[in-house]
Amino acid sequence: MGGPQMRMLSGFNHNIRFRGKVYHVQTEDGGKDNPRIITHAFQEGAILDSVRTSYADLLGRPDWQADLKDRMKAQHLEEIRRLMSGDIVPPEGDPGDR
């Protein structure tokens, strides 16, 4: 298998305090055998939202890892924006959603 070895890139993790609650946003690389960017928004360990985006189109490019890192960052920041704008909310009945 010629060429440099392709490894998973380390992702992004942020704790966000919003409306008296702490949320965690995590973005990770699925690896070349599963070329997806996976982002989850959590509250107290429960997944509130998930976004999965393929990056198979990048794998043949010379600077694919740099392009992947840019896409991961953009997807991560978009999930934080959605959380802060109220697009992602805790389940009904949670006192933190008022």
N, C-alpha and C positions, 0 to 999 in steps of 0.2 A: 504494500500500500504506500506508494510514493508520496512525497511531499511532507510538509510539516504536520505533526499531529494536531488535530482539531480538538480542543477541550471546551468544556462548558465555561462560560464567563460567569464571574461572580455577579450577583444581582444587587438590588437596592432594598433597603429596609428602613422605614421611618415610622416613628410613633407620632401621632398627631392628636393634640388635645383640642377638642372642638365641642362647644356647648356642654361643658362639664364632663365629657367622656373622653377616654383615651382609645384611639383607633390605631391599628397597625396596618400599614400598607407594605406589601412584599412583592417584589418582581424578581423572577428568576428565568434562567435559560434552560430549556429542556434538553439541550445537547444536540449534536449533529444527527444522532439517530432518531431524535424526536424534535425537529427544529421548530420549536414554539417558544414564544415569550409568554410567560404565565404570570399574571398579576392577581393578587387576592387582597381584599380589604377585610380586616377582622375587627371584631369588637369582643373583648373578653374571650378570645379563642374561637368564637363562632365566625364562619365565613359569611360576610354580608354581600359580597360581590366578587365575581371572577371574570377575568378577561384573558382570552387565549388568542394569540396571533401567530400565524405561520411566518417563518423567515426562510423557507426553503429557497426562495428566489435569490437570496444573498450568497448561498454557499459556493457558487462558482466564481464569485468576484475576488479580485486580488486583495482588497481591503475589507473583506466581509466582516471581520470581527469588529472593526471600528464602526462600520455601518450598523451592525447588530447592537453595539453598545448605545449608539444614538437612538435607535428604535426602542430599546429597553428603557432608556431614560425618558423618552417622550411618552411611552405608555404608562410608566410609573407616575410621572407628573400629571398626566391626564386623569388617572385614578384619584390622585390627591385633590385635583381641581373638582372632580365630580363629588367627592366626599364633602368638601368645603362648601359647595354650592347647594347641597341638600339633595342631590340626585341619588345618593346612596344613603339610606336611612335604616336605623335599627328596626327589628320586627315590631309590629303593632303592639301597643301596650307598654313598651319600654319607656320609663320616665324620662330618659335622655333624649327622646325624639320631640319633646315639647319645647 
